[in-house]
Amino acid sequence: MTKERQHTGRTGEEIACDFLKEQGYSIVERNYRSRIGEIDIVAEHREYLVFCEVKTRRNRTGLHPSLSVTAKKIEKLRMLGEHYLSQKHLMHLQPRFDVIAVQLAGKTTPEIDHFVNAF
């Protein structure tokens, strides 16, 4: 991954965290890694433990960033969520998987789409 793509990804995750906090979410963890992969953001909101996949784009390629969450990625995120819950002993919270799409596209204010319970 190039440094520019890494920077874009980190920027999108920062924007997504700020957005979630404004919506009343509590950020539990960022960039949780295991042998299976990585969860961008883990947050608590009411009775939910929310696993967020963040997709960020700097330019408009015609495709919405959320479309890059493939069936293979969804399967991996579900496995990661199960692993996280068992490792952290958080079975009292209902798991939920959200996707947050951030489009920067040279705007002063990024465009944010939050897909609650995306899969």
Contacts in CASP RR format, 6 or more apart in sequence:
PFRMAT RR
TARGET T0000
AUTHOR 0000-0000-0000
METHOD contacts of the structure
MODEL  1
MTKERQHTGRTGEEIACDFLKEQGYSIVERNYRSRIGEIDIVAEHREYLV
FCEVKTRRNRTGLHPSLSVTAKKIEKLRMLGEHYLSQKHLMHLQPRFDVI
AVQLAGKTTPEIDHFVNAF
8 56 0 8 1.000
8 57 0 8 1.000
8 58 0 8 1.000
8 104 0 8 1.000
9 54 0 8 1.000
9 56 0 8 1.000
11 56 0 8 1.000
11 102 0 8 1.000
11 104 0 8 1.000
12 54 0 8 1.000
12 56 0 8 1.000
12 102 0 8 1.000
12 104 0 8 1.000
12 110 0 8 1.000
13 30 0 8 1.000
13 31 0 8 1.000
13 40 0 8 1.000
13 41 0 8 1.000
13 54 0 8 1.000
13 56 0 8 1.000
15 56 0 8 1.000
15 102 0 8 1.000
15 110 0 8 1.000
15 112 0 8 1.000
16 40 0 8 1.000
16 41 0 8 1.000
16 52 0 8 1.000
16 54 0 8 1.000
16 100 0 8 1.000
16 102 0 8 1.000
16 112 0 8 1.000
17 27 0 8 1.000
17 30 0 8 1.000
17 41 0 8 1.000
19 100 0 8 1.000
19 112 0 8 1.000
19 114 0 8 1.000
20 27 0 8 1.000
20 41 0 8 1.000
20 43 0 8 1.000
20 45 0 8 1.000
20 52 0 8 1.000
20 100 0 8 1.000
21 27 0 8 1.000
23 45 0 8 1.000
23 114 0 8 1.000
24 45 0 8 1.000
25 43 0 8 1.000
25 44 0 8 1.000
25 45 0 8 1.000
25 50 0 8 1.000
26 43 0 8 1.000
26 44 0 8 1.000
26 45 0 8 1.000
27 41 0 8 1.000
27 42 0 8 1.000
27 43 0 8 1.000
28 42 0 8 1.000
28 43 0 8 1.000
28 44 0 8 1.000
28 49 0 8 1.000
29 39 0 8 1.000
29 41 0 8 1.000
29 42 0 8 1.000
30 40 0 8 1.000
30 41 0 8 1.000
30 42 0 8 1.000
31 38 0 8 1.000
31 39 0 8 1.000
31 40 0 8 1.000
32 38 0 8 1.000
32 39 0 8 1.000
32 42 0 8 1.000
32 80 0 8 1.000
32 84 0 8 1.000
34 80 0 8 1.000
34 83 0 8 1.000
34 84 0 8 1.000
34 87 0 8 1.000
36 76 0 8 1.000
36 79 0 8 1.000
36 80 0 8 1.000
36 83 0 8 1.000
37 76 0 8 1.000
37 80 0 8 1.000
38 80 0 8 1.000
39 51 0 8 1.000
39 52 0 8 1.000
39 53 0 8 1.000
39 77 0 8 1.000
39 80 0 8 1.000
39 81 0 8 1.000
39 84 0 8 1.000
40 52 0 8 1.000
40 53 0 8 1.000
40 54 0 8 1.000
41 50 0 8 1.000
41 51 0 8 1.000
41 52 0 8 1.000
41 54 0 8 1.000
41 100 0 8 1.000
42 49 0 8 1.000
42 50 0 8 1.000
42 51 0 8 1.000
42 52 0 8 1.000
42 84 0 8 1.000
43 49 0 8 1.000
43 50 0 8 1.000
43 52 0 8 1.000
44 50 0 8 1.000
44 93 0 8 1.000
47 93 0 8 1.000
47 94 0 8 1.000
48 93 0 8 1.000
48 94 0 8 1.000
48 95 0 8 1.000
48 96 0 8 1.000
49 85 0 8 1.000
49 90 0 8 1.000
49 93 0 8 1.000
49 94 0 8 1.000
49 95 0 8 1.000
49 96 0 8 1.000
50 95 0 8 1.000
50 96 0 8 1.000
50 97 0 8 1.000
50 98 0 8 1.000
51 77 0 8 1.000
51 80 0 8 1.000
51 81 0 8 1.000
51 84 0 8 1.000
51 95 0 8 1.000
51 96 0 8 1.000
51 97 0 8 1.000
51 98 0 8 1.000
52 97 0 8 1.000
52 98 0 8 1.000
52 99 0 8 1.000
52 100 0 8 1.000
53 69 0 8 1.000
53 73 0 8 1.000
53 77 0 8 1.000
53 97 0 8 1.000
53 98 0 8 1.000
53 99 0 8 1.000
53 100 0 8 1.000
53 118 0 8 1.000
54 99 0 8 1.000
54 100 0 8 1.000
54 101 0 8 1.000
54 102 0 8 1.000
55 65 0 8 1.000
55 66 0 8 1.000
55 68 0 8 1.000
55 69 0 8 1.000
55 99 0 8 1.000
55 100 0 8 1.000
55 101 0 8 1.000
55 102 0 8 1.000
56 65 0 8 1.000
56 101 0 8 1.000
56 102 0 8 1.000
56 103 0 8 1.000
56 104 0 8 1.000
57 65 0 8 1.000
57 101 0 8 1.000
57 102 0 8 1.000
57 103 0 8 1.000
57 104 0 8 1.000
57 105 0 8 1.000
58 104 0 8 1.000
58 105 0 8 1.000
58 106 0 8 1.000
59 105 0 8 1.000
60 103 0 8 1.000
60 105 0 8 1.000
64 101 0 8 1.000
64 103 0 8 1.000
64 113 0 8 1.000
65 101 0 8 1.000
65 102 0 8 1.000
65 103 0 8 1.000
66 99 0 8 1.000
66 101 0 8 1.000
66 113 0 8 1.000
66 115 0 8 1.000
66 118 0 8 1.000
69 99 0 8 1.000
69 118 0 8 1.000
69 119 0 8 1.000
74 97 0 8 1.000
74 119 0 8 1.000
77 97 0 8 1.000
77 119 0 8 1.000
78 97 0 8 1.000
78 119 0 8 1.000
81 95 0 8 1.000
81 97 0 8 1.000
84 90 0 8 1.000
85 91 0 8 1.000
85 95 0 8 1.000
96 116 0 8 1.000
96 117 0 8 1.000
97 117 0 8 1.000
97 118 0 8 1.000
97 119 0 8 1.000
98 114 0 8 1.000
98 115 0 8 1.000
98 116 0 8 1.000
98 117 0 8 1.000
98 118 0 8 1.000
99 114 0 8 1.000
99 115 0 8 1.000
99 118 0 8 1.000
99 119 0 8 1.000
100 112 0 8 1.000
100 113 0 8 1.000
100 114 0 8 1.000
100 115 0 8 1.000
101 112 0 8 1.000
101 113 0 8 1.000
101 115 0 8 1.000
102 110 0 8 1.000
102 111 0 8 1.000
102 112 0 8 1.000
103 110 0 8 1.000
103 111 0 8 1.000
103 112 0 8 1.000
103 113 0 8 1.000
104 110 0 8 1.000
105 111 0 8 1.000
END
